[in-house]
Amino acid sequence: MALRKTLISIYLKSGDTERAHDELNKLVSQRPNDPSLLSLTGEVALASGDVEEASKSFEKALSANPDDANARLRLGQARYF
C-alpha cells in the first residue's frame, strides 16, 4: 500500500490527477474505511477541482479518525474555496 500511496503522491505533484484517481480507486476498493485513504481521496479531489467531493472525503476521514489534524485543516481549506 505504501508504494501505491507514493505513486499517487507523485501523480498529484506532477498534475496527473486522473492517474492519481485511478490508482487511489484501486486502494480504496480494498480498504474503503481507511482514514489515510479517505484523506488522500480528498487531496485528489481538491487537486481535480472537485471541492464538494474533497469536503465529503475529509469529513469521512475525520469520522474515522477525529484526531487527524491534517484532514481537519484540509476540510477547512476545501470549504473556503
Secondary structure, DSSP 8 states (H G I E B T S, - for coil): -HHHHHHHHHHHHTT-HHHHHHHHHHHHHH-TT-HHHHHHHHHHHHHHT-HHHHHHHHHHHHHH-TT-HHHHHHHHHHHH-
